Amino acid sequence: MIRDNLEEIRKNIAEACGRVGRNPVEVVLLAVSKTKPLDMIKEAVDAGQRSFGENYVQEIVEKYEVLGDSVDWHMIGHLQRNKVKYIIDKVSLIHSVDSLRLAEQIEKEAEKKGITARILLEVNVADEESKWGFAIGETIEVVRTISKFPHVHICGLMTSAPITDDSESNREYFRALRGLFDEIAALSIPGVEMSVLSMGMTGDYVVAVEEGSTMVRVGTAVFGARDYSA
Ligand SMILES: *Cc1c(COP(=O)(O)O)cnc(C)c1O
């Protein structure tokens, strides 16, 4: 089942790329495995899936204990500063850097561990009250500030577009983030790389790919609906 789901998603990504003249190898599929058990992750691995997104620190720590670096872990959920130390050397990318203070904490913990943390800045592109992330208008200044942190490497931008039944309605947000991404890339800020544009979830990844996403974060369409009651 998971194998079929992954195949279907990869096909949809390839078709979306075809429509806009992109090469599908430019798009990484991140399987969002939050709340899902290890055996489902293993099933996805057996079907060729390499990269997994998780939202909760405790869950990453527990899953990492078993699977370690045999899969590629990404932190995509809101991260509290006092928990940075538990995951910083376990994940290959933190997508959800949503404040300068969090970036400062990541710098501190990365220095302690002698590593460089790879991060994305989360942008609240639809300016939603309920969402974390920087406003579009402040992002460039924040990039300039964090670019000077020696143990933090900015690799790109991330957003979660509004939840909607009509994925077309998020096209303008994806386009806006792509515009900001290109604008920052053109500034050639030393130490800043704009290579990852993380946008698109189960409901809207096809539109996100059409608008230039390089990493889609898909949970429900891979693993089925989540049950938070357990
Ligand atoms: C849960 C989650 C996803 C995946 O959502 P689906 O709709 O199940 O694909 C993607 N990104 C973030 C930040 C999430 O929290």
PDBQT file of the ligand as one rigid body, heavy atoms in Angstrom, charges set to zero:
ROOT
HETATM    1  C1  LIG A 301       2.129  17.211   8.969  1.00  0.00    +0.000 C 
HETATM    2  C2  LIG A 301       2.917  18.126   8.091  1.00  0.00    +0.000 A 
HETATM    3  C3  LIG A 301       3.075  17.873   6.712  1.00  0.00    +0.000 A 
HETATM    4  C4  LIG A 301       2.380  16.738   5.989  1.00  0.00    +0.000 C 
HETATM    5  O1  LIG A 301       1.012  16.986   5.923  1.00  0.00    +0.000 OA
HETATM    6  P1  LIG A 301       0.028  16.071   4.997  1.00  0.00    +0.000 P 
HETATM    7  O2  LIG A 301      -1.115  16.963   4.726  1.00  0.00    +0.000 OA
HETATM    8  O3  LIG A 301      -0.333  14.875   5.810  1.00  0.00    +0.000 OA
HETATM    9  O4  LIG A 301       0.795  15.720   3.771  1.00  0.00    +0.000 OA
HETATM   10  C5  LIG A 301       3.885  18.732   5.980  1.00  0.00    +0.000 A 
HETATM   11  N1  LIG A 301       4.505  19.780   6.548  1.00  0.00    +0.000 NA
HETATM   12  C6  LIG A 301       4.377  20.063   7.863  1.00  0.00    +0.000 A 
HETATM   13  C7  LIG A 301       5.082  21.232   8.424  1.00  0.00    +0.000 C 
HETATM   14  C8  LIG A 301       3.571  19.248   8.664  1.00  0.00    +0.000 A 
HETATM   15  O5  LIG A 301       3.436  19.558   9.955  1.00  0.00    +0.000 OA
ENDROOT
TORSDOF 0
